[in-house]
Amino acid sequence: MAIGGVPFFSAGGHKPTREQALAYYRAVAAVRRLNLATWEEVIAAERLGEPEENQGFLIKTQRRVAGEGETRVWRARTLLICAGTFPNPRPLRVPGAQLPKVMFRLADPTPYFGRDVLVAGGGNSAATAGMTLAEAGARVTVAMRRAPIDFQNHLRPFIVRDLNIMAEEKRLTLLTNVCVASIGPRSVQLIPFVGSEPAYEIPNDFVFAMLGHTADMTLFHRLGLPLAEDGLPIYNEVTAETPAPGIYVAGSLSRANIILESRRRAVEIVARIASFRS
């Protein structure tokens, strides 16, 4: 969890909570006096001169909430885009998916206490949401296509462990080899992902469709970044630079699905960009 050479201590060596991790990252930002421009959205980006001239970029941002609508202009020699792949949740394309009971993010589990909740998805977010809802007193069913096992690239080992324990203790219901067939006002119809068994129905009040997300490609198009078939930028595997000179990508935009690998690569990329100043 540690970044920037600042140690991260957790009591008893246990996995820290989300709140503990965020407090640590805020402390690192404060101690290192990072120049953060929060609550600002990049709304325009323009290259200065021709690409081979390396004159940098003009970036226009717009404030959100605090100072709503105000704009600022930044000048940058290089751009490192780490926008992530989470702005647009993947839709659930089944009958009833447009009902107001269907949601794509979990903020507060409390409103779902005592209700029948289905969480559909096979990733870390789906498993974590299911466990969080169950701990808050919801009657949870987690529907996955594949059984959760250790060292799958889409599930962290400690999440697999905790999810299986909660299922064994009957604190939630874990269904595998299933997908959602349709959603009704008071029930959900499930069908086997593989096999010829008929669909079946379970009681349901709310559905969380945690099927992953896709990146917002607006900025990529504005910067003229060529995209691969998966909708993410094409880039050099060694340097992380895109075909648009001076523009780099890191994090999940570089398809680094493992957090440790993503952080290691980001450090290398930033060090490379910083070396251009000398």
C-alpha positions in Angstrom: 0.0 0.0 0.0 2.9 2.3 0.6 3.8 5.0 -2.0 6.5 7.6 -2.4 8.8 6.0 0.1 6.4 6.8 3.0 5.9 3.7 5.2 2.3 2.4 5.7 1.8 0.9 9.1 -1.3 -1.2 9.9 -2.2 -2.5 13.3 -1.3 -6.1 13.7 -0.3 -6.4 10.1 -3.9 -6.7 9.1 -5.3 -5.5 5.7 -6.1 -1.9 6.2 -9.6 -0.6 5.6 -10.5 1.7 2.8 -10.8 4.6 5.2 -7.3 3.9 6.6 -5.8 3.7 3.1 -7.4 7.0 2.1 -6.2 8.7 5.2 -2.7 7.6 4.5 -2.8 8.8 0.9 -4.1 12.2 2.0 -1.3 12.4 4.5 1.3 11.6 1.8 -0.2 14.3 -0.4 0.0 16.9 2.4 3.5 16.0 3.5 4.8 16.0 -0.1 2.9 19.2 -0.8 1.5 17.9 -4.0 0.0 20.5 -6.3 -3.5 19.0 -6.5 -6.3 20.7 -8.5 -9.3 18.8 -7.1 -12.9 19.2 -8.3 -11.7 20.3 -11.8 -12.6 18.6 -15.0 -10.5 18.7 -18.2 -12.8 20.1 -20.8 -10.3 20.9 -23.6 -6.7 20.1 -24.5 -4.7 21.7 -27.3 -1.2 20.9 -28.6 1.1 23.9 -29.1 2.8 23.9 -32.5 3.6 20.7 -34.4 4.2 17.4 -32.5 7.9 17.2 -33.5 8.4 20.7 -32.0 7.6 19.5 -28.5 6.1 22.9 -27.4 3.7 21.2 -25.0 0.0 21.6 -24.4 -2.6 24.0 -23.2 -5.1 22.3 -20.9 -8.5 24.0 -20.1 -10.3 22.9 -16.9 -13.6 23.7 -15.4 -14.4 23.8 -11.7 -17.1 21.6 -10.3 -19.3 22.4 -7.2 -16.8 24.7 -5.5 -16.6 27.7 -8.0 -18.9 25.9 -10.4 -18.3 26.9 -14.0 -15.0 28.8 -13.4 -12.3 27.8 -15.9 -8.6 27.7 -15.7 -5.8 27.2 -18.3 -2.7 25.1 -17.6 0.4 24.7 -19.7 2.2 21.4 -19.6 5.2 20.0 -21.4 3.9 16.4 -21.2 0.6 14.8 -20.3 0.2 11.6 -18.3 -3.4 10.5 -18.4 -4.5 8.3 -15.5 -8.3 8.8 -15.9 -9.1 5.2 -15.2 -11.8 3.1 -16.8 -14.7 3.7 -14.4 -16.8 6.6 -15.7 -19.3 4.5 -17.7 -20.8 1.4 -16.1 -21.5 -1.5 -18.5 -25.2 -1.8 -19.0 -27.2 -4.9 -18.1 -29.0 -5.7 -21.4 -32.0 -7.7 -20.2 -35.7 -7.0 -19.9 -36.4 -4.9 -16.9 -32.9 -3.4 -16.7 -34.3 0.1 -16.9 -36.3 -0.3 -13.7 -35.4 2.2 -11.0 -34.5 -0.7 -8.7 -31.4 -1.5 -10.9 -28.2 0.4 -9.8 -24.6 0.3 -10.9 -22.8 1.7 -7.8 -23.1 1.1 -4.1 -22.6 4.2 -1.9 -24.4 3.4 1.4 -25.6 -0.1 2.2 -28.0 1.0 5.0 -31.1 1.7 2.9 -31.1 -2.0 1.8 -31.3 -3.5 5.3 -33.9 -6.3 5.4 -34.4 -6.3 1.6 -33.8 -8.9 -1.0 -30.8 -7.7 -3.0 -29.1 -9.3 -6.1 -25.5 -8.4 -6.9 -24.6 -9.5 -10.5 -20.9 -9.5 -11.5 -17.8 -11.5 -11.1 -15.2 -8.9 -10.1 -13.8 -7.3 -7.0 -16.5 -4.6 -6.9 -19.3 -7.0 -7.1 -18.0 -9.3 -4.4 -17.2 -6.4 -2.1 -20.6 -4.9 -2.7 -22.3 -8.2 -1.9 -20.4 -8.6 1.4 -20.9 -5.0 2.4 -24.7 -5.3 1.8 -24.8 -8.6 3.7 -23.0 -7.1 6.7 -25.5 -4.2 6.7 -28.4 -6.7 7.1 -29.6 -7.2 3.5 -30.6 -10.6 2.2 -28.0 -10.9 -0.5 -27.6 -13.1 -3.5 -24.3 -12.8 -5.5 -24.6 -14.1 -9.0 -21.4 -15.0 -10.9 -20.6 -16.7 -14.1 -17.4 -18.3 -12.7 -16.8 -19.7 -9.2 -14.4 -17.5 -7.2 -11.0 -19.2 -6.8 -7.6 -17.9 -5.7 -5.3 -16.2 -8.2 -7.9 -15.4 -10.8 -6.8 -12.1 -12.5 -10.3 -10.6 -11.8 -10.5 -11.4 -8.0 -8.0 -10.6 -5.3 -7.2 -13.6 -3.0 -8.4 -12.0 0.2 -11.8 -11.2 -1.4 -12.2 -14.8 -2.6 -11.5 -16.0 0.9 -13.9 -13.6 2.6 -16.7 -14.2 0.0 -16.4 -18.0 0.3 -16.4 -17.7 4.1 -19.6 -15.6 4.1 -21.3 -18.0 1.7 -20.3 -21.0 3.9 -21.6 -19.3 7.0 -24.9 -18.5 5.0 -24.5 -14.8 5.6 -25.1 -14.5 1.8 -26.1 -16.8 -1.1 -23.4 -17.3 -3.7 -24.6 -18.6 -7.1 -22.2 -19.5 -9.9 -22.6 -20.4 -13.5 -25.6 -18.0 -13.7 -26.6 -14.8 -15.3 -29.6 -12.5 -15.2 -32.3 -13.3 -17.7 -34.9 -10.7 -16.7 -35.8 -8.3 -13.9 -39.3 -7.8 -12.6 -40.7 -5.4 -9.9 -40.5 -8.1 -7.1 -38.3 -10.8 -8.6 -35.4 -11.6 -10.8 -35.1 -14.5 -13.3 -31.8 -16.2 -13.5 -30.5 -18.7 -16.1 -27.5 -21.0 -16.2 -24.6 -19.5 -18.1 -23.6 -22.9 -19.4 -26.1 -25.8 -19.6 -29.6 -26.4 -20.7 -31.4 -26.0 -17.3 -34.4 -23.7 -17.4 -34.5 -20.3 -15.9 -35.7 -19.9 -12.3 -36.9 -17.0 -10.2 -35.9 -15.5 -6.9 -37.5 -12.8 -4.8 -35.9 -9.4 -5.3 -36.2 -5.8 -4.2 -33.0 -4.3 -5.7 -30.4 -5.3 -8.3 -26.8 -4.0 -8.3 -25.3 -4.7 -11.8 -21.6 -4.6 -11.1 -20.4 -5.7 -14.6 -17.4 -3.4 -14.9 -16.9 -0.1 -16.5 -15.5 1.5 -19.7 -13.4 4.6 -20.1 -14.8 7.9 -21.2 -13.2 8.4 -24.6 -14.1 12.1 -25.0 -10.6 13.3 -23.9 -8.9 10.6 -26.1 -10.7 11.9 -29.1 -9.9 15.5 -28.3 -6.2 14.7 -28.1 -6.3 12.6 -31.3 -5.2 9.4 -29.5 -5.7 6.3 -31.6 -7.6 3.6 -29.7 -7.4 -0.2 -29.7 -10.4 -2.5 -30.1 -11.0 -2.4 -26.3 -11.5 1.3 -26.4 -8.3 2.1 -24.6 -5.4 4.1 -26.0 -2.6 2.5 -28.0 0.8 3.0 -26.4 4.4 1.9 -26.4 4.7 -1.0 -23.9 8.2 0.1 -22.9 7.8 3.9 -22.6 4.0 4.1 -22.1 4.0 6.9 -24.7 1.1 7.0 -27.1 1.5 7.6 -30.8 0.7 11.3 -30.0 4.1 12.6 -28.9 4.3 13.8 -25.3 1.1 12.0 -24.1 1.5 9.0 -21.8 -1.0 6.7 -20.1 -0.8 4.8 -16.8 -3.0 2.9 -14.4 -5.9 0.9 -15.8 -5.6 2.8 -19.1 -2.4 0.8 -19.6 -4.4 -2.4 -19.0 -2.5 -3.1 -15.8 -5.1 -5.2 -14.0 -3.0 -5.8 -10.9 -2.7 -2.9 -8.5 1.0 -3.7 -7.6 2.0 -3.8 -11.3 0.0 -0.7 -12.1 1.8 1.3 -9.3 5.2 0.0 -10.3 4.7 1.0 -13.9 3.4 4.5 -12.9 6.6 5.1 -10.9 8.7 4.2 -13.8 6.7 6.4 -16.2 6.8 9.5 -13.9 10.6 9.0 -13.4 11.1 8.8 -17.2 9.0 12.0 -17.8 10.8 13.8 -15.0 14.2 12.9 -16.5 13.3 15.0 -19.6 13.8 18.2 -17.6 17.5 17.6 -17.2 
